[in-house]
Amino acid sequence: MRKVVGMIACIFVFAFILTGCSGFTSSSGSSGDGDKITLKFMHRWPKEPEKSYLDKVVKEFEKKNPNIKIQTEAVLNDSYKEKIRVLLGTNHPPDIFFSWSGEFAHNIVRGNKALDLTSYYNKDKTWSDKIIEPTMESYRFDGKMYGVPWMMDAKLFFYNKDIFNKLGLKPPKTFKQLIAVSKKLKDKGYTPIAFGNKEGWPAGHYIGTLNRRTVPADVIKKDHIRSQGTFDDPGYIKALEKLQKLNDVAFNKNSNALKYDFSRQAFTSGKAAMDYMETIEIGDLPDIGFELGTFNFPAVEDGKGDQKIISGAPEGFMISSKTKHPDAAMKFLEFLTNKENGKKLVKDVKYLSSVKNTVTKDNSTPIMRKAQQEILHANKLAPWIDTGLDIRIADAYMKDMQKMLNGEMAPKDVMKDVQKEAKRVRVSAK
């Protein structure tokens, strides 16, 4: 499978080089109209409501800065990952581009493709002091800032308060309580936790959190360094065993045959009592006939990790190291992440902004405010497994977890494959 992906990537590279590498025009600097300049802006939201929101921000920025033209291209998610990697390897990358945080961003930084923005953060404290600190950490490498966080996303359990109240249940605070609650829900005919894992990465969200609960933080930190990761701590196997327990007791059957969207549909229809859901999905929730509640992933009683951490990550933007107009590019990002646009992001898109004091009673729902408080009270945001780890290790994890959930692999065998992949990554990183 990886050989096929590699061949496809090569074809992408060749095709992009032949066609000028993107939907942008060939000009990367002056538009030829006096002092007017053009900035290429690339993001991953060709769909609504994000597209309209970003289009409005661009239009308003151009109105306030008539000498700057923003040329936008939007490419959907998985296609974006491949295309931005290709474009950043050319002589005409976008000046401003979306980047996931964590290892995805770090890989761009290691390739010297992202501009060091530290001086801008230090120069304009009026702007930078308004950015929520934990979101900044995910774009900080070797003490330098290489990105601007735009919004926060995190994984929380959403639960049906009506069902819980009817059965006299309380949100579980420990993993044992989660299992006990799930058994009671199952006995009453409810699916305890809705789960669709056809894409593979949803299980990655579970194991990423469970790893943080069961493995010491210093071990996690070391294993996330490409040249050092071994993944031989016994806590990793324990985390997989916990996931296996959830599969046996709480999840619906045939999760690997069901797409991720299934879980939200089962939950909002009242068939499932809980859903481990991203906060960015709040805006996708239909009008439901029950009261929503949230809680962080319960603590693992015998776990040696951080019991208050939340899996999630900010998402934001970087500036190309090859841009001819760094000041103008940064001016746009500061405008995008000012307080006014942060409030509009919350209201129009239902995303939690990375800017302080942008979530208010006037622009958000009670569940959004509750979710934000869960995030702000967490020890830190832990990156998703597929953006926090080298993709080769993440792929091994996700592929084998699907087999484990089907009963085809044991947790210890999953970790053997992960450890083999980690060894290959260590060798290639040296």
Secondary structure in CASP SS format (residue, H / E / C, confidence):
PFRMAT SS
TARGET T0000
AUTHOR 0000-0000-0000
METHOD secondary structure of the structure
MODEL  1
M C 1.00
R H 1.00
K H 1.00
V H 1.00
V H 1.00
G H 1.00
M H 1.00
I H 1.00
A H 1.00
C H 1.00
I H 1.00
F H 1.00
V H 1.00
F H 1.00
A H 1.00
F H 1.00
I H 1.00
L H 1.00
T C 1.00
G C 1.00
C C 1.00
S C 1.00
G C 1.00
F C 1.00
T C 1.00
S C 1.00
S C 1.00
S C 1.00
G C 1.00
S E 1.00
S C 1.00
G C 1.00
D C 1.00
G C 1.00
D C 1.00
K C 1.00
I E 1.00
T E 1.00
L E 1.00
K E 1.00
F E 1.00
M E 1.00
H E 1.00
R C 1.00
W C 1.00
P C 1.00
K C 1.00
E C 1.00
P C 1.00
E H 1.00
K H 1.00
S H 1.00
Y H 1.00
L H 1.00
D H 1.00
K H 1.00
V H 1.00
V H 1.00
K H 1.00
E H 1.00
F H 1.00
E H 1.00
K H 1.00
K H 1.00
N C 1.00
P C 1.00
N C 1.00
I E 1.00
K E 1.00
I E 1.00
Q E 1.00
T E 1.00
E E 1.00
A E 1.00
V C 1.00
L C 1.00
N H 1.00
D H 1.00
S H 1.00
Y H 1.00
K H 1.00
E H 1.00
K H 1.00
I H 1.00
R H 1.00
V H 1.00
L H 1.00
L H 1.00
G C 1.00
T C 1.00
N C 1.00
H C 1.00
P C 1.00
P C 1.00
D C 1.00
I E 1.00
F E 1.00
F E 1.00
S E 1.00
W E 1.00
S C 1.00
G C 1.00
E H 1.00
F H 1.00
A H 1.00
H H 1.00
N H 1.00
I H 1.00
V H 1.00
R H 1.00
G C 1.00
N C 1.00
K C 1.00
A E 1.00
L C 1.00
D C 1.00
L C 1.00
T H 1.00
S H 1.00
Y H 1.00
Y H 1.00
N H 1.00
K H 1.00
D C 1.00
K H 1.00
T H 1.00
W H 1.00
S H 1.00
D C 1.00
K C 1.00
I E 1.00
I C 1.00
E H 1.00
P H 1.00
T H 1.00
M H 1.00
E H 1.00
S C 1.00
Y C 1.00
R E 1.00
F E 1.00
D C 1.00
G C 1.00
K E 1.00
M E 1.00
Y C 1.00
G C 1.00
V E 1.00
P E 1.00
W E 1.00
M E 1.00
M E 1.00
D E 1.00
A E 1.00
K E 1.00
L E 1.00
F E 1.00
F E 1.00
Y E 1.00
N E 1.00
K H 1.00
D H 1.00
I H 1.00
F H 1.00
N H 1.00
K H 1.00
L C 1.00
G C 1.00
L C 1.00
K C 1.00
P C 1.00
P C 1.00
K C 1.00
T E 1.00
F H 1.00
K H 1.00
Q H 1.00
L H 1.00
I H 1.00
A H 1.00
V H 1.00
S H 1.00
K H 1.00
K H 1.00
L H 1.00
K H 1.00
D H 1.00
K C 1.00
G C 1.00
Y C 1.00
T E 1.00
P E 1.00
I E 1.00
A E 1.00
F C 1.00
G C 1.00
N C 1.00
K C 1.00
E C 1.00
G C 1.00
W H 1.00
P H 1.00
A H 1.00
G H 1.00
H H 1.00
Y H 1.00
I H 1.00
G H 1.00
T H 1.00
L H 1.00
N H 1.00
R H 1.00
R H 1.00
T H 1.00
V C 1.00
P C 1.00
A H 1.00
D H 1.00
V H 1.00
I H 1.00
K H 1.00
K H 1.00
D H 1.00
H C 1.00
I C 1.00
R C 1.00
S C 1.00
Q C 1.00
G C 1.00
T C 1.00
F C 1.00
D C 1.00
D C 1.00
P H 1.00
G H 1.00
Y H 1.00
I H 1.00
K H 1.00
A H 1.00
L H 1.00
E H 1.00
K H 1.00
L H 1.00
Q H 1.00
K H 1.00
L H 1.00
N H 1.00
D H 1.00
V H 1.00
A C 1.00
F E 1.00
N C 1.00
K C 1.00
N C 1.00
S H 1.00
N H 1.00
A H 1.00
L C 1.00
K C 1.00
Y H 1.00
D H 1.00
F H 1.00
S H 1.00
R H 1.00
Q H 1.00
A H 1.00
F H 1.00
T H 1.00
S C 1.00
G C 1.00
K C 1.00
A E 1.00
A E 1.00
M E 1.00
D E 1.00
Y E 1.00
M E 1.00
E E 1.00
T H 1.00
I H 1.00
E H 1.00
I H 1.00
G H 1.00
D H 1.00
L C 1.00
P C 1.00
D C 1.00
I C 1.00
G C 1.00
F C 1.00
E C 1.00
L E 1.00
G E 1.00
T E 1.00
F E 1.00
N C 1.00
F C 1.00
P C 1.00
A E 1.00
V C 1.00
E C 1.00
D C 1.00
G C 1.00
K C 1.00
G C 1.00
D C 1.00
Q C 1.00
K C 1.00
I C 1.00
I E 1.00
S E 1.00
G E 1.00
A E 1.00
P E 1.00
E E 1.00
G E 1.00
F E 1.00
M E 1.00
I E 1.00
S E 1.00
S C 1.00
K C 1.00
T C 1.00
K C 1.00
H C 1.00
P H 1.00
D H 1.00
A H 1.00
A H 1.00
M H 1.00
K H 1.00
F H 1.00
L H 1.00
E H 1.00
F H 1.00
L H 1.00
T C 1.00
N C 1.00
K H 1.00
E H 1.00
N H 1.00
G H 1.00
K H 1.00
K H 1.00
L H 1.00
V H 1.00
K H 1.00
D H 1.00
V H 1.00
K C 1.00
Y C 1.00
L E 1.00
S E 1.00
S C 1.00
V E 1.00
K C 1.00
N C 1.00
T C 1.00
V C 1.00
T C 1.00
K C 1.00
D C 1.00
N C 1.00
S C 1.00
T C 1.00
P H 1.00
I H 1.00
M H 1.00
R H 1.00
K H 1.00
A H 1.00
Q H 1.00
Q H 1.00
E H 1.00
I H 1.00
L H 1.00
H C 1.00
A C 1.00
N C 1.00
K C 1.00
L E 1.00
A E 1.00
P C 1.00
W C 1.00
I H 1.00
D H 1.00
T H 1.00
G H 1.00
L C 1.00
D C 1.00
I H 1.00
R H 1.00
I H 1.00
A H 1.00
D H 1.00
A H 1.00
Y H 1.00
M H 1.00
K H 1.00
D H 1.00
M H 1.00
Q H 1.00
K H 1.00
M H 1.00
L H 1.00
N C 1.00
G C 1.00
E C 1.00
M C 1.00
A C 1.00
P H 1.00
K H 1.00
D H 1.00
V H 1.00
M H 1.00
K H 1.00
D H 1.00
V H 1.00
Q H 1.00
K H 1.00
E H 1.00
A H 1.00
K H 1.00
R H 1.00
V H 1.00
R H 1.00
V H 1.00
S H 1.00
A H 1.00
K C 1.00
END
